[in-house]
Amino acid sequence: MLRLGSLYRSKFFAFACAAVVSVGIFVPAAVRAAENDSIRIAVEGAFPPFNYVDSNNQLQGFDVDIAKALCETAKLKCEFVIQEWTAMIPNLLDNKYDAIISSMSMSAERRQKVAFTQKYYDSPTVFIARKKFDIAGTSADDLKKLRLGVTAATSQESYAKKFYSGVATTVFQASPDLYKGLADGKVDIILEDKLAVYDWLANTKAGSCCEFKGDDIKNTEYFGDGAGIAVRPTDKPLLDKLNAALEEIETNDTYDTINAKYFPFSIR
């Protein structure tokens, strides 16, 4: 999973799992994307600044702004459904919503289950450790005596299982728990999406403890070709409509305006 405001995942998790935030006209669950003018969009709501619930219980973030822009461009009435991460794809396939716009990396495994649009942003994966923590490198052999942390049901977890199976690994339920685990010394090093952890490192007191270690990691099998919008494989008309809208907002200044709101650099 690809994962800058406050960038660590929000603690509005319990609220978010049950919440529904609507834009436009409310669409009953029975209405399908096939009707062309109304869709339900799933976001995690716990991954700021990409998607999160603010102090007024309003859904905010880069993913949310992109989704709104796509809906306006494609002339779709969109309802946001806040969905806990691990059930994202199962509930999409179970017709509980019609698209996922929630920083989902287009890994080979996910491509077997869902259809993705073209990417709407990209970010490498990276290791992060405390600043005074001296390590020779980030190979499996370098980390074999350390405690590694990852977030559950992410591409980073899958990658660690494959390439760092000999390293003692703690799986945290959410990114805020992962970052706190590193800051508190429960783990020695973590593997995380670079954009997701950037703001925590740069703009929070807790994150000042730590820094990137080693080179950026890019592996299309595990991390895909960036973040894409997921739809059911049978929903090609919706896929085509979202791709056309995405191309349009990237051609005009809409995408760049949203990008600049959250990041001091391009994330295309």
C-alpha contacts under 8 A as a table, 3 or more apart, distances in Angstrom:
res1	aa1	res2	aa2	distance
1	M	103	S	6.68
1	M	104	M	5.08
1	M	105	S	4.72
1	M	154	T	4.96
1	M	155	S	4.99
1	M	156	Q	7.13
1	M	193	D	7.48
1	M	223	F	6.83
1	M	227	A	7.88
2	L	103	S	5.22
2	L	104	M	5.68
2	L	105	S	5.22
2	L	122	D	7.58
2	L	123	S	6.62
2	L	155	S	7.97
2	L	193	D	5.64
2	L	195	L	7.84
2	L	196	A	7.24
2	L	223	F	7.55
2	L	226	G	7.29
2	L	227	A	6.25
3	R	47	F	6.94
3	R	50	F	7.22
3	R	103	S	5.47
3	R	104	M	7.49
3	R	193	D	5.73
3	R	194	K	7.92
3	R	195	L	6.51
3	R	196	A	4.58
4	L	7	L	4.70
4	L	48	P	6.94
4	L	49	P	5.19
4	L	50	F	7.14
4	L	195	L	6.18
4	L	196	A	6.22
4	L	197	V	7.56
4	L	198	Y	6.26
4	L	199	D	4.93
4	L	262	Y	6.05
4	L	263	F	6.21
5	G	48	P	7.23
5	G	49	P	5.67
5	G	199	D	7.61
5	G	262	Y	6.90
6	S	48	P	5.68
6	S	49	P	5.75
6	S	199	D	6.37
6	S	200	W	6.91
6	S	203	N	7.87
7	L	47	F	6.73
7	L	48	P	4.46
7	L	49	P	4.97
7	L	50	F	7.57
7	L	196	A	5.94
7	L	197	V	6.49
7	L	198	Y	7.25
7	L	199	D	5.18
7	L	200	W	5.78
8	Y	47	F	6.15
8	Y	48	P	5.79
8	Y	49	P	7.75
8	Y	175	S	6.07
8	Y	176	P	5.34
8	Y	179	Y	7.74
8	Y	196	A	6.80
8	Y	197	V	6.60
8	Y	199	D	7.57
8	Y	200	W	6.06
9	R	46	A	4.73
9	R	47	F	3.86
9	R	48	P	5.46
9	R	52	Y	7.53
9	R	174	A	6.72
9	R	175	S	5.27
9	R	176	P	5.21
10	S	13	F	6.60
10	S	45	G	7.36
10	S	46	A	4.26
10	S	47	F	5.77
10	S	48	P	6.32
10	S	52	Y	6.11
10	S	53	V	7.34
10	S	176	P	7.04
11	K	14	A	7.78
11	K	46	A	6.71
11	K	176	P	7.62
12	F	15	F	5.49
12	F	16	A	5.91
12	F	45	G	7.88
12	F	46	A	6.65
12	F	52	Y	7.94
12	F	53	V	6.57
13	F	16	A	4.95
13	F	17	C	6.20
13	F	45	G	7.50
13	F	46	A	6.07
13	F	84	E	7.79
14	A	17	C	5.58
14	A	18	A	7.36
15	F	18	A	5.87
15	F	19	A	6.23
16	A	19	A	5.03
16	A	44	E	7.55
16	A	45	G	6.01
16	A	46	A	7.36
16	A	53	V	7.28
16	A	82	I	5.63
16	A	83	Q	7.04
16	A	84	E	7.59
17	C	44	E	7.99
17	C	82	I	5.83
17	C	83	Q	5.33
17	C	84	E	5.46
18	A	82	I	6.87
18	A	83	Q	7.55
19	A	81	V	6.81
19	A	82	I	5.68
20	V	79	E	7.70
20	V	80	F	6.01
20	V	81	V	4.79
20	V	82	I	5.91
21	V	58	Q	7.37
21	V	59	L	6.82
21	V	79	E	6.53
21	V	80	F	5.09
21	V	81	V	6.34
21	V	82	I	7.59
22	S	25	I	7.14
22	S	26	F	6.19
22	S	78	C	6.93
22	S	79	E	4.42
22	S	80	F	5.45
22	S	81	V	7.96
23	V	26	F	7.53
23	V	68	K	7.99
23	V	77	K	7.02
23	V	78	C	5.57
23	V	79	E	5.44
23	V	80	F	7.13
24	G	77	K	5.34
24	G	78	C	6.19
24	G	79	E	7.18
25	I	77	K	6.26
25	I	78	C	7.43
25	I	79	E	7.51
26	F	78	C	7.96
26	F	79	E	6.34
27	V	31	V	6.51
27	V	38	S	6.76
27	V	39	I	7.48
27	V	40	R	7.51
27	V	79	E	6.72
28	P	31	V	5.66
29	A	32	R	7.67
29	A	96	K	6.83
29	A	97	Y	7.73
31	V	35	E	7.44
31	V	38	S	7.87
32	R	35	E	6.04
32	R	38	S	7.69
32	R	39	I	7.07
32	R	95	N	7.91
32	R	98	D	7.45
33	A	36	N	5.54
33	A	37	D	7.44
33	A	38	S	6.17
33	A	39	I	5.17
33	A	40	R	7.74
33	A	98	D	6.10
33	A	235	D	7.75
33	A	238	L	7.14
34	A	235	D	7.50
34	A	237	P	7.89
34	A	238	L	7.71
35	E	38	S	6.78
36	N	39	I	7.59
36	N	76	L	7.45
36	N	238	L	7.33
37	D	75	K	6.98
37	D	76	L	4.79
37	D	77	K	5.88
38	S	76	L	5.51
38	S	77	K	4.54
38	S	78	C	5.80
38	S	79	E	7.84
39	I	76	L	7.01
39	I	77	K	6.39
39	I	78	C	5.13
39	I	79	E	6.41
39	I	97	Y	7.31
39	I	98	D	5.90
39	I	99	A	7.58
40	R	78	C	5.73
40	R	79	E	4.72
40	R	80	F	5.83
40	R	81	V	6.61
40	R	97	Y	4.76
40	R	98	D	5.20
40	R	99	A	6.54
41	I	78	C	6.76
41	I	79	E	6.02
41	I	80	F	4.82
41	I	81	V	5.85
41	I	97	Y	6.02
41	I	98	D	6.02
41	I	99	A	4.88
41	I	100	I	5.60
41	I	101	I	6.58
42	A	80	F	5.84
42	A	81	V	4.71
42	A	82	I	5.70
42	A	83	Q	6.02
42	A	88	M	7.51
42	A	97	Y	6.44
42	A	98	D	7.68
42	A	99	A	6.16
42	A	100	I	4.72
42	A	101	I	6.24
42	A	102	S	7.07
43	V	51	N	6.82
43	V	63	D	7.89
43	V	64	V	7.86
43	V	80	F	7.02
43	V	81	V	6.34
43	V	82	I	5.10
43	V	83	Q	5.87
43	V	100	I	6.26
43	V	101	I	5.82
43	V	102	S	4.78
44	E	47	F	6.81
44	E	51	N	6.67
44	E	52	Y	7.47
44	E	82	I	5.37
44	E	83	Q	4.95
44	E	84	E	5.54
44	E	85	W	5.77
44	E	102	S	6.19
45	G	48	P	7.72
45	G	51	N	4.88
45	G	52	Y	4.03
45	G	53	V	5.71
45	G	59	L	6.77
45	G	60	Q	7.99
45	G	82	I	5.75
45	G	83	Q	7.30
46	A	51	N	6.17
46	A	52	Y	4.77
46	A	53	V	6.99
47	F	50	F	5.74
47	F	51	N	5.06
47	F	52	Y	5.54
47	F	175	S	7.78
47	F	196	A	7.95
48	P	51	N	4.98
48	P	52	Y	5.00
48	P	61	G	6.39
49	P	52	Y	6.55
49	P	60	Q	7.59
49	P	61	G	4.87
49	P	62	F	6.22
49	P	262	Y	7.14
50	F	60	Q	7.75
50	F	61	G	4.51
50	F	62	F	4.41
50	F	63	D	5.07
50	F	64	V	7.30
50	F	102	S	7.39
50	F	103	S	7.12
51	N	59	L	6.98
51	N	60	Q	5.64
51	N	61	G	4.35
51	N	62	F	6.37
51	N	63	D	5.75
51	N	64	V	6.20
51	N	102	S	6.99
52	Y	59	L	5.72
52	Y	60	Q	5.41
52	Y	61	G	6.14
53	V	56	N	7.68
53	V	57	N	5.34
53	V	58	Q	5.25
53	V	59	L	4.55
53	V	60	Q	6.05
54	D	57	N	5.20
54	D	58	Q	5.36
54	D	59	L	6.43
54	D	60	Q	6.70
55	S	58	Q	7.34
59	L	64	V	7.24
60	Q	64	V	5.84
60	Q	65	D	7.34
61	G	64	V	5.19
61	G	65	D	6.21
62	F	65	D	5.20
62	F	66	I	6.12
62	F	258	I	6.88
62	F	259	N	7.42
62	F	262	Y	6.77
63	D	66	I	5.13
63	D	67	A	6.06
63	D	101	I	6.09
63	D	102	S	5.97
63	D	103	S	6.91
64	V	67	A	5.02
64	V	68	K	6.18
64	V	101	I	7.60
65	D	68	K	5.11
65	D	69	A	6.17
65	D	258	I	6.85
66	I	69	A	5.10
66	I	70	L	6.15
66	I	255	Y	7.28
66	I	258	I	7.22
67	A	70	L	5.08
67	A	71	C	6.11
67	A	101	I	6.71
68	K	71	C	5.06
68	K	72	E	6.16
68	K	78	C	7.70
69	A	72	E	5.17
69	A	73	T	6.08
69	A	249	I	7.37
69	A	254	T	7.52
70	L	73	T	5.08
70	L	74	A	5.91
70	L	242	L	6.79
70	L	245	A	5.48
70	L	246	L	6.34
70	L	249	I	7.39
71	C	74	A	5.18
71	C	75	K	5.69
71	C	76	L	4.74
71	C	77	K	6.56
71	C	78	C	6.38
71	C	245	A	7.98
72	E	75	K	4.98
72	E	76	L	6.30
72	E	77	K	7.98
73	T	76	L	7.79
73	T	245	A	5.67
73	T	248	E	7.70
73	T	249	I	7.64
74	A	241	K	6.54
74	A	242	L	7.06
74	A	244	A	7.90
74	A	245	A	5.59
81	V	97	Y	7.37
83	Q	87	A	7.28
83	Q	88	M	6.41
84	E	87	A	6.09
84	E	88	M	6.67
85	W	88	M	5.25
85	W	153	A	7.67
86	T	89	I	7.77
86	T	152	A	7.87
86	T	153	A	5.87
87	A	90	P	5.37
87	A	91	N	5.92
88	M	91	N	5.63
88	M	92	L	6.33
88	M	100	I	7.49
89	I	92	L	4.99
89	I	93	L	6.23
89	I	113	K	7.85
89	I	114	V	7.64
90	P	93	L	5.23
90	P	94	D	6.13
91	N	94	D	4.70
91	N	95	N	6.35
91	N	96	K	5.48
91	N	97	Y	7.17
92	L	95	N	5.27
92	L	96	K	5.75
92	L	97	Y	5.49
92	L	98	D	6.20
92	L	99	A	6.95
92	L	100	I	7.59
92	L	231	V	7.28
92	L	232	R	6.85
93	L	96	K	7.64
93	L	232	R	6.13
95	N	98	D	6.56
98	D	231	V	6.07
98	D	232	R	7.15
99	A	229	I	6.65
99	A	230	A	5.47
99	A	231	V	4.68
99	A	232	R	7.56
100	I	104	M	7.75
100	I	229	I	5.57
100	I	230	A	5.02
100	I	231	V	6.65
101	I	104	M	7.20
101	I	228	G	7.39
101	I	229	I	5.14
101	I	230	A	7.01
102	S	229	I	7.66
103	S	227	A	5.36
103	S	228	G	7.10
104	M	227	A	5.05
104	M	228	G	6.06
104	M	229	I	7.20
104	M	230	A	7.80
105	S	155	S	7.70
105	S	223	F	5.76
105	S	224	G	5.64
105	S	225	D	7.17
105	S	226	G	5.40
105	S	227	A	4.26
105	S	228	G	6.30
106	M	110	R	6.29
106	M	111	R	6.45
106	M	116	F	7.08
106	M	223	F	6.58
106	M	224	G	4.37
106	M	225	D	5.99
106	M	226	G	6.15
106	M	227	A	5.92
106	M	228	G	6.08
107	S	110	R	5.30
107	S	111	R	6.21
107	S	155	S	7.64
107	S	220	T	6.53
107	S	221	E	5.60
107	S	222	Y	5.12
107	S	223	F	5.20
107	S	224	G	3.99
107	S	225	D	7.38
108	A	111	R	5.09
108	A	112	Q	6.63
108	A	220	T	7.48
108	A	221	E	5.22
108	A	222	Y	6.66
108	A	224	G	6.55
109	E	112	Q	5.48
109	E	113	K	7.30
109	E	221	E	7.77
109	E	222	Y	7.72
110	R	113	K	5.31
110	R	114	V	6.18
111	R	114	V	5.35
111	R	115	A	6.18
111	R	116	F	7.17
113	K	232	R	7.93
113	K	233	P	7.51
114	V	230	A	6.06
114	V	231	V	5.91
114	V	232	R	5.26
114	V	233	P	5.32
115	A	230	A	5.62
115	A	231	V	5.37
115	A	232	R	5.91
115	A	233	P	4.85
115	A	239	L	7.66
116	F	228	G	5.62
116	F	229	I	5.38
116	F	230	A	4.62
116	F	231	V	6.39
116	F	239	L	7.42
117	T	228	G	5.50
117	T	229	I	5.31
117	T	230	A	6.74
117	T	239	L	6.22
117	T	240	D	7.93
117	T	242	L	7.04
117	T	243	N	5.67
118	Q	228	G	6.00
118	Q	229	I	7.66
118	Q	243	N	6.45
119	K	122	D	7.29
119	K	225	D	6.99
119	K	226	G	5.53
119	K	227	A	5.22
119	K	228	G	4.47
119	K	229	I	7.49
120	Y	226	G	7.32
120	Y	227	A	5.94
120	Y	228	G	5.85
120	Y	229	I	7.89
120	Y	246	L	7.50
120	Y	268	R	6.47
121	Y	226	G	5.78
121	Y	227	A	5.47
121	Y	228	G	7.59
121	Y	267	I	5.45
121	Y	268	R	4.55
122	D	225	D	7.15
122	D	226	G	4.13
122	D	227	A	5.90
122	D	267	I	5.99
122	D	268	R	5.97
123	S	193	D	6.64
123	S	194	K	6.14
123	S	195	L	6.04
123	S	226	G	6.52
123	S	267	I	7.21
124	P	193	D	6.07
124	P	194	K	5.72
124	P	195	L	7.76
124	P	216	D	5.80
124	P	217	I	5.64
124	P	218	K	5.53
124	P	223	F	7.91
125	T	156	Q	7.52
125	T	191	L	6.98
125	T	192	E	5.55
125	T	193	D	4.32
125	T	194	K	5.30
125	T	216	D	5.93
125	T	217	I	4.99
125	T	218	K	6.57
125	T	223	F	7.90
126	V	191	L	5.79
126	V	192	E	5.68
126	V	193	D	6.21
126	V	194	K	5.71
126	V	212	F	6.79
126	V	213	K	7.16
126	V	214	G	7.34
126	V	215	D	6.90
126	V	216	D	5.16
126	V	217	I	5.83
127	F	138	T	7.56
127	F	189	I	6.71
127	F	190	I	5.57
127	F	191	L	4.59
127	F	192	E	6.43
127	F	212	F	5.84
127	F	213	K	5.24
127	F	214	G	6.67
128	I	189	I	5.65
128	I	190	I	5.32
128	I	191	L	6.48
128	I	192	E	7.55
128	I	210	C	6.64
128	I	211	E	5.46
128	I	212	F	4.45
128	I	213	K	5.38
129	A	133	F	6.58
129	A	182	L	7.20
129	A	188	D	6.28
129	A	189	I	4.53
129	A	190	I	6.56
129	A	210	C	5.38
129	A	211	E	5.76
129	A	212	F	6.57
129	A	213	K	6.52
130	R	133	F	5.26
130	R	182	L	7.51
130	R	183	A	7.33
130	R	188	D	7.45
130	R	189	I	7.48
130	R	209	C	5.51
130	R	210	C	3.95
130	R	211	E	6.17
131	K	134	D	7.90
131	K	209	C	6.09
131	K	210	C	4.81
131	K	211	E	5.67
135	I	138	T	7.60
135	I	142	D	7.18
136	A	142	D	6.39
137	G	142	D	5.63
137	G	143	L	7.85
137	G	213	K	7.85
137	G	214	G	6.42
138	T	141	D	7.89
138	T	142	D	5.63
138	T	143	L	6.28
138	T	213	K	7.40
138	T	214	G	6.10
139	S	142	D	5.05
139	S	143	L	6.38
140	A	143	L	5.23
140	A	144	K	5.93
140	A	163	F	6.89
140	A	164	Y	5.25
140	A	166	G	7.29
140	A	167	V	7.01
141	D	144	K	5.17
142	D	145	K	7.74
143	L	146	L	5.16
143	L	147	R	7.74
143	L	148	L	7.91
143	L	167	V	6.44
144	K	166	G	6.29
144	K	167	V	4.83
144	K	168	A	7.49
145	K	167	V	6.91
145	K	168	A	7.75
146	L	167	V	6.77
146	L	168	A	6.83
146	L	187	V	7.76
146	L	188	D	6.06
146	L	189	I	7.51
147	R	167	V	6.82
147	R	168	A	5.22
147	R	169	T	5.85
147	R	170	T	7.32
147	R	186	K	7.92
147	R	187	V	4.87
147	R	188	D	5.11
147	R	189	I	6.51
148	L	167	V	6.78
148	L	168	A	6.12
148	L	169	T	4.64
148	L	170	T	6.21
148	L	187	V	5.72
148	L	188	D	6.09
148	L	189	I	5.11
148	L	190	I	5.43
148	L	191	L	7.50
149	G	169	T	5.62
149	G	170	T	4.87
149	G	171	V	5.95
149	G	172	F	7.12
149	G	178	L	6.54
149	G	181	G	7.83
149	G	182	L	7.63
149	G	187	V	5.94
149	G	188	D	7.70
149	G	189	I	6.26
149	G	190	I	4.46
149	G	191	L	6.47
150	V	154	T	7.98
150	V	156	Q	6.41
150	V	157	E	5.54
150	V	160	A	7.90
150	V	169	T	7.40
150	V	170	T	6.51
150	V	171	V	5.14
150	V	172	F	6.15
150	V	178	L	6.57
150	V	190	I	5.90
150	V	191	L	5.65
150	V	192	E	6.89
151	T	154	T	6.07
151	T	156	Q	7.24
151	T	157	E	6.28
151	T	171	V	5.47
151	T	172	F	4.78
151	T	173	Q	5.80
151	T	174	A	5.74
151	T	175	S	6.03
151	T	178	L	6.39
151	T	192	E	7.89
152	A	157	E	6.34
152	A	171	V	5.62
152	A	172	F	5.77
152	A	173	Q	5.23
152	A	174	A	6.89
153	A	157	E	6.48
153	A	158	S	7.70
154	T	157	E	5.23
154	T	158	S	6.66
155	S	158	S	5.09
155	S	159	Y	6.06
155	S	222	Y	5.71
155	S	223	F	5.96
156	Q	159	Y	5.00
156	Q	160	A	6.07
156	Q	191	L	6.24
156	Q	192	E	6.30
156	Q	193	D	7.70
156	Q	222	Y	7.74
156	Q	223	F	7.84
157	E	160	A	5.18
157	E	161	K	6.23
157	E	171	V	7.58
158	S	161	K	5.15
158	S	162	K	6.36
158	S	222	Y	7.22
159	Y	162	K	5.22
159	Y	163	F	6.08
159	Y	164	Y	7.67
159	Y	222	Y	6.26
160	A	163	F	5.32
160	A	164	Y	4.80
160	A	165	S	6.53
160	A	191	L	7.97
161	K	164	Y	5.70
161	K	165	S	4.96
162	K	165	S	5.97
164	Y	167	V	5.44
165	S	168	A	7.75
170	T	187	V	7.45
172	F	175	S	7.24
172	F	177	D	6.03
172	F	178	L	5.51
173	Q	177	D	6.86
173	Q	178	L	7.76
174	A	177	D	5.43
174	A	178	L	6.41
175	S	178	L	4.82
175	S	179	Y	6.18
176	P	179	Y	5.23
176	P	180	K	6.10
177	D	180	K	5.09
177	D	181	G	5.93
178	L	181	G	5.08
178	L	182	L	6.44
178	L	190	I	7.53
179	Y	182	L	5.19
179	Y	183	A	6.23
179	Y	207	G	7.79
180	K	183	A	4.99
180	K	184	D	5.85
180	K	206	A	7.83
181	G	184	D	5.21
181	G	185	G	6.04
181	G	186	K	4.91
181	G	187	V	5.98
182	L	185	G	5.15
182	L	186	K	5.96
182	L	187	V	5.22
182	L	188	D	6.25
182	L	189	I	6.55
182	L	190	I	6.97
183	A	186	K	7.81
183	A	206	A	6.58
183	A	207	G	7.22
183	A	209	C	6.54
183	A	210	C	7.48
184	D	187	V	7.93
185	G	188	D	6.24
187	V	190	I	7.33
192	E	196	A	7.28
192	E	197	V	6.81
193	D	196	A	5.28
193	D	197	V	6.45
194	K	197	V	5.50
194	K	198	Y	5.94
195	L	198	Y	5.11
195	L	199	D	7.59
196	A	199	D	7.20
197	V	200	W	5.39
197	V	201	L	6.34
198	Y	201	L	5.28
198	Y	202	A	6.11
199	D	202	A	4.97
199	D	203	N	5.33
199	D	204	T	7.23
200	W	203	N	5.63
200	W	204	T	5.26
200	W	206	A	7.55
200	W	207	G	5.07
201	L	204	T	6.33
201	L	206	A	7.77
201	L	207	G	4.13
201	L	208	S	5.62
201	L	209	C	7.78
201	L	210	C	6.55
201	L	211	E	6.79
202	A	207	G	6.77
202	A	208	S	6.76
203	N	207	G	7.22
203	N	208	S	7.73
204	T	207	G	5.16
204	T	208	S	6.48
205	K	208	S	5.37
205	K	209	C	7.78
206	A	209	C	6.21
207	G	210	C	5.82
208	S	211	E	7.78
218	K	223	F	6.87
219	N	222	Y	5.68
219	N	223	F	5.58
219	N	224	G	6.78
220	T	223	F	5.10
220	T	224	G	3.98
220	T	225	D	5.72
221	E	224	G	5.69
223	F	226	G	7.04
224	G	227	A	7.72
231	V	235	D	6.48
231	V	238	L	7.73
231	V	239	L	6.74
232	R	235	D	5.38
233	P	236	K	6.78
235	D	238	L	5.47
235	D	239	L	6.28
236	K	239	L	4.80
236	K	240	D	6.02
237	P	240	D	5.17
237	P	241	K	6.16
238	L	241	K	5.01
238	L	242	L	6.14
239	L	242	L	5.25
239	L	243	N	6.13
240	D	243	N	5.12
240	D	244	A	6.15
241	K	244	A	5.22
241	K	245	A	6.23
242	L	245	A	5.04
242	L	246	L	5.96
243	N	246	L	5.01
243	N	247	E	6.16
244	A	247	E	5.19
244	A	248	E	6.29
245	A	248	E	5.03
245	A	249	I	6.30
246	L	249	I	5.36
246	L	250	E	6.19
247	E	250	E	5.20
247	E	251	T	6.12
248	E	251	T	5.07
248	E	252	N	6.30
249	I	252	N	5.33
249	I	253	D	6.71
249	I	254	T	5.10
249	I	255	Y	5.32
250	E	253	D	6.78
250	E	254	T	6.68
250	E	255	Y	5.14
250	E	256	D	7.23
252	N	255	Y	7.37
253	D	256	D	5.36
253	D	257	T	6.06
254	T	257	T	5.25
254	T	258	I	6.43
255	Y	258	I	5.24
255	Y	259	N	6.08
256	D	259	N	4.86
256	D	260	A	6.08
256	D	266	S	7.77
257	T	260	A	5.23
257	T	261	K	6.41
258	I	261	K	5.15
258	I	262	Y	6.94
259	N	262	Y	5.66
259	N	263	F	5.84
259	N	265	F	7.82
259	N	266	S	6.62
259	N	267	I	7.17
260	A	263	F	5.28
260	A	264	P	6.11
260	A	265	F	7.19
260	A	266	S	7.65
263	F	266	S	7.04
263	F	267	I	7.73
